[in-house]
Amino acid sequence: MRAVIILMVVLLSACENEPTFEERYSEAEQTISERAQAIESDLDDPAKPAPSATASEAR
């Protein structure tokens, strides 16, 4: 009986640590925004060669 109570307390405390939908959404939104800004900055600088072009020229 005591083991069941301890198990229930452990399981309930583990559920409280999960991030909410809003927290996960905010984190994903921030990651996507950062990647989009990096892509836009790469596109804004036409003088800089693409990474794949640099790698093939180095061989």
Backbone as JSON Lines, residues from 0, in Angstrom:
{"i":0,"aa":"M","n":[0.82,-1.19,0.0],"ca":[0.0,0.0,0.0],"c":[0.87,1.26,0.0]}
{"i":1,"aa":"R","n":[1.91,1.24,0.82],"ca":[2.81,2.37,0.9],"c":[3.52,2.6,-0.44]}
{"i":2,"aa":"A","n":[3.87,1.52,-1.12],"ca":[4.54,1.63,-2.41],"c":[3.62,2.29,-3.45]}
{"i":3,"aa":"V","n":[2.34,1.98,-3.39],"ca":[1.38,2.57,-4.33],"c":[1.29,4.08,-4.12]}
{"i":4,"aa":"I","n":[1.24,4.5,-2.87],"ca":[1.16,5.93,-2.56],"c":[2.42,6.65,-3.02]}
{"i":5,"aa":"I","n":[3.57,6.05,-2.77],"ca":[4.84,6.66,-3.19],"c":[4.9,6.74,-4.72]}
{"i":6,"aa":"L","n":[4.45,5.7,-5.39],"ca":[4.44,5.69,-6.84],"c":[3.52,6.77,-7.39]}
{"i":7,"aa":"M","n":[2.37,6.95,-6.8],"ca":[1.43,7.98,-7.25],"c":[2.03,9.38,-7.07]}
{"i":8,"aa":"V","n":[2.7,9.61,-5.95],"ca":[3.32,10.91,-5.7],"c":[4.42,11.18,-6.72]}
{"i":9,"aa":"V","n":[5.22,10.18,-7.02],"ca":[6.3,10.34,-8.0],"c":[5.72,10.62,-9.39]}
{"i":10,"aa":"L","n":[4.71,9.89,-9.77],"ca":[4.11,10.1,-11.09],"c":[3.46,11.48,-11.21]}
{"i":11,"aa":"L","n":[2.79,11.92,-10.19],"ca":[2.16,13.23,-10.22],"c":[3.2,14.36,-10.25]}
{"i":12,"aa":"S","n":[4.29,14.19,-9.55],"ca":[5.32,15.23,-9.56],"c":[6.02,15.28,-10.92]}
{"i":13,"aa":"A","n":[6.14,14.16,-11.6],"ca":[6.76,14.14,-12.93],"c":[5.89,14.84,-13.95]}
{"i":14,"aa":"C","n":[4.59,14.76,-13.82],"ca":[3.67,15.4,-14.77],"c":[3.72,16.92,-14.66]}
{"i":15,"aa":"E","n":[4.02,17.45,-13.52],"ca":[4.05,18.88,-13.32],"c":[5.24,19.53,-14.02]}
{"i":16,"aa":"N","n":[6.28,18.78,-14.33],"ca":[7.48,19.35,-14.92],"c":[7.41,19.49,-16.43]}
{"i":17,"aa":"E","n":[6.39,18.96,-17.07],"ca":[6.28,19.04,-18.51],"c":[5.93,20.46,-18.93]}
{"i":18,"aa":"P","n":[6.55,20.95,-20.01],"ca":[6.21,22.31,-20.47],"c":[4.8,22.36,-21.05]}
{"i":19,"aa":"T","n":[4.19,23.5,-20.91],"ca":[2.84,23.68,-21.45],"c":[2.92,23.88,-22.96]}
{"i":20,"aa":"F","n":[1.78,23.85,-23.6],"ca":[1.73,24.08,-25.05],"c":[2.28,25.45,-25.39]}
{"i":21,"aa":"E","n":[1.91,26.45,-24.59],"ca":[2.37,27.8,-24.85],"c":[3.89,27.92,-24.75]}
{"i":22,"aa":"E","n":[4.48,27.24,-23.77],"ca":[5.94,27.27,-23.63],"c":[6.62,26.59,-24.81]}
{"i":23,"aa":"R","n":[6.1,25.45,-25.23],"ca":[6.68,24.76,-26.38],"c":[6.49,25.58,-27.65]}
{"i":24,"aa":"Y","n":[5.34,26.22,-27.82],"ca":[5.06,27.04,-28.99],"c":[6.0,28.24,-29.05]}
{"i":25,"aa":"S","n":[6.19,28.89,-27.91],"ca":[7.08,30.06,-27.85],"c":[8.51,29.67,-28.21]}
{"i":26,"aa":"E","n":[8.96,28.55,-27.71],"ca":[10.32,28.09,-28.0],"c":[10.49,27.77,-29.49]}
{"i":27,"aa":"A","n":[9.5,27.09,-30.07],"ca":[9.56,26.76,-31.49],"c":[9.49,28.02,-32.34]}
{"i":28,"aa":"E","n":[8.65,28.97,-31.94],"ca":[8.52,30.22,-32.67],"c":[9.83,31.0,-32.66]}
{"i":29,"aa":"Q","n":[10.51,31.01,-31.53],"ca":[11.78,31.72,-31.43],"c":[12.84,31.05,-32.3]}
{"i":30,"aa":"T","n":[12.9,29.73,-32.3],"ca":[13.86,29.0,-33.11],"c":[13.62,29.25,-34.59]}
{"i":31,"aa":"I","n":[12.38,29.2,-35.01],"ca":[12.04,29.44,-36.42],"c":[12.38,30.87,-36.81]}
{"i":32,"aa":"S","n":[12.11,31.82,-35.93],"ca":[12.41,33.22,-36.21],"c":[13.92,33.43,-36.37]}
{"i":33,"aa":"E","n":[14.7,32.81,-35.51],"ca":[16.16,32.94,-35.59],"c":[16.68,32.35,-36.9]}
{"i":34,"aa":"R","n":[16.15,31.21,-37.29],"ca":[16.58,30.59,-38.55],"c":[16.18,31.44,-39.75]}
{"i":35,"aa":"A","n":[14.99,32.01,-39.7],"ca":[14.53,32.85,-40.8],"c":[15.41,34.09,-40.93]}
{"i":36,"aa":"Q","n":[15.78,34.69,-39.81],"ca":[16.65,35.86,-39.85],"c":[18.02,35.5,-40.4]}
{"i":37,"aa":"A","n":[18.54,34.33,-40.05],"ca":[19.83,33.89,-40.57],"c":[19.76,33.68,-42.08]}
{"i":38,"aa":"I","n":[18.69,33.09,-42.55],"ca":[18.52,32.87,-43.99],"c":[18.4,34.2,-44.72]}
{"i":39,"aa":"E","n":[17.62,35.12,-44.16],"ca":[17.46,36.43,-44.78],"c":[18.77,37.2,-44.83]}
{"i":40,"aa":"S","n":[19.57,37.11,-43.78],"ca":[20.86,37.81,-43.79],"c":[21.81,37.19,-44.81]}
{"i":41,"aa":"D","n":[21.73,35.87,-45.0],"ca":[22.53,35.22,-46.03],"c":[22.11,35.68,-47.42]}
{"i":42,"aa":"L","n":[20.82,35.84,-47.63],"ca":[20.31,36.26,-48.93],"c":[20.6,37.74,-49.2]}
{"i":43,"aa":"D","n":[20.69,38.53,-48.15],"ca":[20.94,39.97,-48.31],"c":[22.38,40.27,-48.69]}
{"i":44,"aa":"D","n":[23.29,39.33,-48.53],"ca":[24.71,39.54,-48.81],"c":[25.11,38.73,-50.05]}
{"i":45,"aa":"P","n":[24.87,39.27,-51.27],"ca":[25.15,38.49,-52.48],"c":[26.64,38.31,-52.75]}
{"i":46,"aa":"A","n":[27.52,39.12,-52.17],"ca":[28.95,38.99,-52.41],"c":[29.53,37.76,-51.71]}
{"i":47,"aa":"K","n":[28.88,37.29,-50.72],"ca":[29.36,36.14,-49.96],"c":[28.99,34.85,-50.71]}
{"i":48,"aa":"P","n":[29.98,33.98,-51.02],"ca":[29.65,32.75,-51.75],"c":[28.87,31.77,-50.89]}
{"i":49,"aa":"A","n":[28.1,30.94,-51.54],"ca":[27.33,29.92,-50.84],"c":[28.28,28.9,-50.24]}
{"i":50,"aa":"P","n":[27.94,28.29,-49.09],"ca":[28.83,27.31,-48.48],"c":[29.13,26.13,-49.4]}
{"i":51,"aa":"S","n":[28.18,25.71,-50.2],"ca":[28.43,24.57,-51.09],"c":[29.4,24.95,-52.2]}
{"i":52,"aa":"A","n":[29.36,26.19,-52.68],"ca":[30.29,26.65,-53.71],"c":[31.7,26.73,-53.16]}
{"i":53,"aa":"T","n":[31.84,27.17,-51.94],"ca":[33.17,27.28,-51.32],"c":[33.75,25.9,-51.1]}
{"i":54,"aa":"A","n":[32.96,24.94,-50.68],"ca":[33.45,23.59,-50.42],"c":[33.91,22.92,-51.71]}
{"i":55,"aa":"S","n":[33.22,23.11,-52.82],"ca":[33.61,22.46,-54.07],"c":[34.84,23.11,-54.66]}
{"i":56,"aa":"E","n":[35.04,24.42,-54.44],"ca":[36.21,25.1,-54.96],"c":[37.47,24.75,-54.18]}
{"i":57,"aa":"A","n":[37.33,24.34,-52.93],"ca":[38.47,24.03,-52.09],"c":[39.13,22.72,-52.5]}
{"i":58,"aa":"R","n":[38.45,21.88,-53.23],"ca":[39.01,20.58,-53.61],"c":[39.95,20.7,-54.71]}
